[in-house]
Amino acid sequence: MKGWLPLAGIGLLAGLAGVSLWLADRHATPPAIEAGPVDASPAAIQSALFRDGDGAPRSLGQFAGKVLVVNFWATWCTPCREEMPGFVKLQSRWQDRGVQFVGLAQDDPAKVAAFGRELGVNYPLWLGEEGVMALSRRLGNRLGVLPHTVLLDGQGRVIESRIGVFAEPVLESRLAAITGK
């Protein structure tokens, strides 16, 4: 009988360690993954219409010549909230080096405005109806998962399309490689 007690203790400790690792992993941010193939021409990407916070029409074409970081997001999206402070920092560091961030949402305009103020977003947050997620799908997000971030060159060609949180240091490294700065 005494021989099973140490084994039971070891089993209990192993079980607790497994549960601890499982709980810790549940809260870890999943890695961003490359999205699927792109089904949109640079002209279609640059001419897609959105609305700014005042309701004025906007298009990505107004940033022609700049490297664009286009982020598809929503106010209810927890991973979006996690990555946006990094985007704010990167916009500040890269705006004078020909990089422009733009957030695209299919969301309530009042919620988007409040969200932008709360996080101190320093780049445009534009709105669109079904056109936002339609463009996201055409840019490789076949499942409609958020966040989805697309890097475009100055001519509107897709350089990279990623699903999931785009970590600040990883994105900064990509921007340096793309711009050579």
Secondary structure, DSSP 8 states (H G I E B T S, - for coil): -TTHHHHHHHHHHHHHHHHHHHHHHHTS----EE-------HHHHHH-EEE-TTS-EEEGGGGTTSEEEEEEE-TT-HHHHHHHHHHHHHHHHHGGGTEEEEEEE-S-HHHHHHHHHHHT--S-EEE-SHHHHHHHHHTT-TT--S-EEEEE-TTS-EEEEEES---HHHHHHHHHHHH--
